[in-house]
């Protein structure tokens, strides 16, 4: 059954991705939240049936608050924490790898496409969101800063080799593990169980993010200055 959605919040890269996903899901939109099946608030202080905020933000009034950790929005510049990755990309491209700031926190990076896919499932459920209270969204795999930076170095060097036709057998055959870090000193991951259950209850298949970290980094390299 078609759903009418009201969206309020900053016109940033996340909202653009959310709008595009809802259009593809068959949603229609309205300016008045009272005319909507679901009102969606995005960002600090926002209100609605569902509110989506960065993990450290404060929501307004909401039936369901979705806190997103470590979100990658390639088209969103420095929004939602993507600025940290962009700083690392810029450092690698300029040859300043040794001077990059190492983030002591283990991150659970997740691509915006996976997040809006999940939110679309919750929003388009007949009868409104099945979950109440707060749920957390992030990737399932832990990433230490150094491992992410090494991935960026590999991807940037491969790009340069392609441009300058300087690939060798070694450069093409070296495929480092996408997750190399040890489990020591690992920041505890937010509880993804409520998100997984809410998606299943909404008719989905649970929380299974599909966009690889390497793909996200390649997108960031492509959009960086």
C-alpha angles and dihedrals in degrees: 000000000000116000129211114218132193115203125195127179144074117327094241135139093276094054090048091053091047093051092049092050094049092049089054089048090057100254124153123209138224136187096223116069090208089065094052132093088214130017114206121199120194127196141007114346095001123147135205144106086293123024122193117197141159111269095258097045131104119238129213122223113329143151091215127023117197113198113197121204126197097356121184114210105174093187094044102076108215097346125128094011097306089121092080092059092044090054090054092048091050091049093051093047092051094046095248098123095133092057097052119122111248113220108221092205121091107235130210099205119199130184120240092235091062091047097050090046089057094044091049089057091053095044097047095051112119111249095025133275113344093206125073134193116018134336129181129225127198140122121287098231126073120232128195116207095245093054092052092048091050090052090052090050091053094047094046092049091050090052091051091047090053093048093048095037089237102132117138132193088258096050092050096045098047105097110169119206111267090223113037105149125113121241093243118111089010118162111237112259118237114257107270095180097095091049092049092048093046091053092050091047088051092056098265131118098252130257110326110147109205108186109098119229089238091058091050091050091049089054091051091050090051095052097039120106 
